[in-house]
């Protein structure tokens, strides 16, 4: 059994979700202690409980301590079973975070699995739906992972009620992600979404983003998607891609903050990534760290601006399953970081 200190590093819910997902993937039982010990409200929160409960059902796992508020969890994975599943988070909890945990769990399945999930699609402290579908998924699809996502309805805080479908196909060979050569990004695409708000809010956000991008000689192609939802909400996701990789940035609307300011700030953020010379943005790197360790004995690589505390924690956690501190190497490259990841996955 692998023992994980849930208070290590960033010490949040990410350790919990990722450790359970890696447990299913590697078929290794785990014990997690000190869950979120340094947080104001330590222990398993409702959103973590829901994600783990879903994964438990998907792979017929056995658990000890899976209770809200628990600081210790034992998770013993079973064998994932293909088919169609439907779950309801019950709140505006992030559909994307649950999908990401499920996807990592099920990378090596033998039969296709379709998961239909109800909850929040665009909420604070989690990737937006459009970032998930236009940045994260294309990156792991380049590694040969066969996955499709479909948005049925957006869900915003506080009512949620969004709905989406994730379909994962069996993947026999996971290819390394080789992104050690700087790219030329010339165009930025994006989506501005809004529900139960005046149409001009979306237009103002869009035009502010376009104007900011044009000033840096970048082509810009953005669309406004007016949708229906149980709660009012708006946001913007921008992405820039080449044949090899994709960068992205996202922002949510907030009361009291002009739509123009949100559009401008997200555009400025993606410009910063583009001009820096990176091949993966900071948040994408954090999210694909486990996948980069999966190609059997093959090295993946990428260039990032910095390694966030989330990413440092994720690198440590992956090391607990795939060879401790020998999986990742970091090389300073002027103001950037060259990351090299030794593939260690060998289980069938």
N, C-alpha and C positions, 0 to 999 in steps of 0.2 A: 504494500500500500504506500502510495506517495503522500507525504505529509506537506501541507502548504500552510505557511503563516499568512493569514488573511490581512494582517496589519502591515505587511512589508511595503515599503515604498509609498506609492500613492494610496494604497490601502483601501480602495473603494469597492464598489460593486463589480467593477470590471474584473478583479481577481476572481471573484466568485463565479461569474458567468463563464469566463474563459477557462477556468480550471475544470469546471464541470464539462464544458465542451471538449476539452483536450482529454479528459477522462474517457469519454465515450469514443473519441477518435482512436486513442491508443489502447483502449480496452483495459486501462489501468485503474483500479479502485483508488479513491483519494480520501484523505481526511483533511478538512480545512478548519483551522482554529483561529481564534482572535478575529472573527469576521467583522470588518469595518470597526475595529476596536478604537481607533482614534477619531471617529466621527462623533458629532454631538448626540446622535441617536444610533448607537452601535447595533450590530446584529443584522440579521436578514430583514430587509424591508419588503413591503408587499410586491413591488415590481420585480425584485430578485426572486422572491418565492414563486411568482407566476412563471417566470422564465424557466426555472429549474424544474418546476412541476410539469411543464410542457415537455421538456427534454426527457424527464423521467418516463413519461408515458410513451414518447417516441421510441425509446430504446429498452423499455421494460426494465428499468433500473430499480435497485433497492436503495432506500435512503434511511439514515438515522439523523434526527435533529433538523429535519426540514420543517421548521416552524418560524413564523414571523417573530423576530426578536432574538432568535437563536444565534449564539456566537460560535457554534461548532456544527459541522456537517460531515457526515460520512456518506459518500456516494459510490455505489458499486454498479457499474454499467452493465446492461445486457446487450443483446444484439438488436440493432435498429430493424424495424419491420416496415417494408414498403407499403404504400397505399395512400389514401386521402384522409387528412385530419382537419378538424375545425376547432379553433379555440377562441375564447373571448377574454382579453386582458381585464375587462370589467371597468377600466378607467381610461384616462388619456395616456396611460403608460405607453412607452415607445414600441411600436411594431418593429421598427428597424433594429433595435437592440436585441429583441427576441429572435428575429430572423437571423441576425448575425451569429448569435449563439447556436441556433439550430443548424445553420449552414456549416459552421466549423465542426459541429458534432457529426454531421452526416456526409462529409466529403468522401468517405470510402464505403458508402452503402452499396449493397448488391442489387437492390430494386428501387425504382423511382419512388419518391415521396413528394406529395403535394400538401402544403400547409396553408389553410385559409385562416387569417387572423384578424380580429377586431380590436381596435384600440386607438392610439394616437399615431398619426403619420408624420406630423411636423410639430415637434414639441421641444422645449428647452433641454439642454444637457444631453442631446443625442443627435446623430446625423439626421438630416432631413430626408424625406422620401426620395427627392430628386438627386441628392448626393449619393444615396445608396444605389439608385438605379443607373446613374450616369457617370459615376466615378468609381465607387467601390466594386460593383459587379463587373464592369469592363476590365478592371485590373486583374481580378482573380480568374475571369474567363480567359485572359491571355495565358494563364497557367494551365489551361485545359479543363478547368472545372466547369461542368455543364449545369447552368442554373438560369432560370427565368423568373422574372418578377412582374406582377401585374397589379396596378393600382385600381381599386374599385371605387373608393370614396376617401377623401381626405378627412382626417380627424384632428382637431385642435383642442388645446386645453380650454375649459375644464371638462367638457362633456365627452371628448373622444369620439367614439363611434365610427372612426375611419376603418376601412377594410382593404386588405390586400392579400394576394396569393403568391406563394413561393413554390416553385417546382424544381426539385433537385434530381438530376439523373446520375446514374453510376459513373464514376470516373476511374479509369484503370491506371492512367499515368498522369502524375502531376508534374508539369514542366517548370523549370526554374524561371524566375523573373529577372531578366538581364537588362538593367537600366543604369549602366555605369557611364553612358555617353550623354552629354547634354543635348537637349532637344531645341528645335525652333518652333515656338508657338506663335502663330500669326492671327488666330481668330478665337473669339470667345463666344460660346453659346450659353443660353440660359433660359430659365423659366421663372416668372413671377406668378405666384398663385395667391388667390384671395377668395374668401367666402364671407357673405353677410356684411360686406363693407362696400362703400361707394366705389364705382369703377375707376374714378380718377386716382384713387390710392395706388392701384397697381400701375397705372400709366405713369404716374410721377416717379415711382420707384424704378420702373424700366428706363425712363428717359435719363434719370440721374446716373444710372449705371452705364448706359450707352455713352453719354457725354464724357464720363470719366475714362472709359476705355479708348474712345476715339482720340483723346488728348495724348495717349501713349502710342498712337498709330496702330492700334489693334482693331481689326474688323470685329463687329459685334452683331450678333443675331439673337435677339431675345423675343420671347412671346409671353403674353399675359394670359393666364388660365383662370377664368372665373368659374368657381365650382360651388357645389352645395355641401354644407356641413352642418352639424348640430351646434357648433360654436363659431363665433367670428374669429377670423385669423388671416394672416398674410405672411409671405416670406419670399425669399429669392435665393436661387442657387445658380451659380455660374461655373462653367467648366471649359477648359481648353485642352485640346487633344492633338496628338500626332499619331502616326501608325503604331507607335510603340507604347505610349503611355497617356495618361490623362491627369490633369490637375483640377481641383475644385475648391470652391468656397461657398459658404451659405450663411444666411442671416434670417432671423425671424422678426416680424413686426412687433413693436411694443407700444403700449399707450404712452403718449407724451413725446414720442420720438418721431419726427417727420419722416414720411416715406422716402423723401429725397436723400436724407442722411443715411438711411439703411442701404439704399441702392448704391450710393457713393462709397460707403465703407466696405461693402462686399466686393465691389469692383476694384477698389484700392488694394484689398487683401489679395485678390488673385493676381493683380499686376505685380505685387511684391514677390509672389512665388515665381511668376514667369521670368521676371528680369534677374532673379537671383541665380538662375541656372540649375534649379533642382529638377529631378525627374519624377519625384513623388512629393505631394504636399504633406505638411506635418501631420494632419489628421489621418490621411490615407495610410501613411506609414504605420501609425499606431495600430490601425485596424487590420493591416495585412501581415503584420509581424508573424503570427503563427503559421500562415500559409507559406511564407518564405522558407520555413524550416522543413517543409514537407517533401520536396523532391528528393528521391533517394540518392544520397551521396553526390548531389549536384549543388553547385553554389549559385545563390541568387544575389543580386546587388542592386543598389539604388543610391541616389544622391538626395539628401534632405538639408534644409536650412539649420534645423536644430532637432534635438531629441527631447521631446516633452517628458514630464514626469510620468504621464500615462504610458508612454512608449518604453521608458526605462523599466517600469514595473512589468509591462507585458514581455519585454525581453528576458527579464529575470524569471518570469513564470514559465515561459517556453523552455528555458534552460533546465527547469526542474523535471521536465518530461523528456528532453532531447539532449542531454549531455552537459548539464550544469553551465559553466561559463565559457565553454568552447564553441558555442553555436554562432555567436555574433562577434564581429570585429568592426571597430570604428576607426576610420582614418580621417584626420583633418585635411581638408582640401580648400585652402584659403579660408573663406568665411562659411564654407559648407562642410557637410559630413558625408563621407563615402561609407556606406554600410555594406558589409559582406556577410552573408548568412550561409553557413554550411548545412546542407540538407541532411537530416538524420533519420527521416522516417523510413522504416523498413518492415513494419508489420503488415501482414495481409489481412 
